[in-house]
Amino acid sequence: MVARIVGHSYDALTTPERLVLLEKLEHETRRLAFPRHELINQVAEQATPEEFGGKLSHALADLLHISRAAAAQRVADAADLGPRRAITGEPLEARLPATAAAQRDGSIGDGHVAVIRQFFDQLPHWVDVETQRCAEQHLAQQAVRFRPEQVRKLADRLTYCLNPDGTFTDTDRARRRSLVLGVQDIDGMSRLSGWLTPEARATLEVVLAKLAAPGMCNADDQTPIVDGTPGEESIKRDTRSANQRNHDGLQAALRATLASGKLGQHNGIPATIVVTTTLEQLESAAGKASTGGGSQLPLSDVIRLASHAHHYLAIFDEATPIGLYHTKRIASTGQRIVLHTKDRGCTAPGCDVPGYLCEVHHVDESASCHTTDVDNLTFACGSHHRLLKPGGWTTRKRANGDTEWIPPPHLDFGPLRGRPRTNTFHHPEKLLGEEGDP
């Protein structure tokens, strides 16, 4: 059916006919979401992480070549709009049945669904089930008639009617709390967004009242003031905006926490900024270095950080690290830092988890080799690490030190069938000017 439609030519149609056809296409495209919801819910209910190769959203992202955010959104939509089954096996209606029915009919689209789901995300938990059901039916009925932005206005008004006093509990606030560190922009800057609980806000207010005051933590000063009270001259020299002072105050607070040493260790190394660069970059003081979190740091910042940091040095001969071998099963601090340099993050194909959040995996099990050599180690995130077991995924090292992941037979399909996989997500430079490995 789709192949026939794609093959059609519409040159002979009039404008009214084209508009009618566009409406029909939109209607039918919306209906396709229903079988997708059902399939996703069936996989989530009946399959194990070993069967689809990790988290469901990650598996969908890899299979469908969509972003992980989009895949997570589809899983969440399916949970609310798709048919379900109880633990005992009997069928259950969707959590938002009226919305699901309207989408199945093709009467509403993703924009309407997003508005209705957001309405329930913001609704206090004390609103009774029957009231929620009536509200959902009403919103779904209006979504059939109006655009999403119009339904948004109705949803806001309905929220006010149900909670005119703005009464929210700690449970409601805890449900909404979040902090999102966005991806780096082309200039290296990152957007920070989220929602703070009242306690978190009160704490931040005190920190910024001190460290973001005029004259405090000013990077333009030869010696920025981080303790005590800035003098009149320091305050007069401070030309930063309030928002810029807030940024610098927060950075100073985070730096002080990191320098205190009270964070202890994280995944086997002291909680510290791990930076990977080359001798050539250091000598030229140009370019960007990579951190264990997957971000890019200008060399000028690296040099400034290095002036008051504890240093670790890893030396490589070609791609092979020198002198990092021992007989204990647990990887040493030096070995973990080398993995930050070499792997940068999880080596499972397509995985975007950075090195800070990874575990160390023995490619050849330590029980058989009885040593922990750095050229036998690799980074794996928690969810992928658990898949490395008999009957599941296996790993091996290439001659150049890269880690190959070999899927079990039931996951060995697609264009890479019969071929081991490597991960280039953390090494985009490998794909520049060459075909790149799978």
Disulfide bonds with the S-S distance in Angstrom:
none
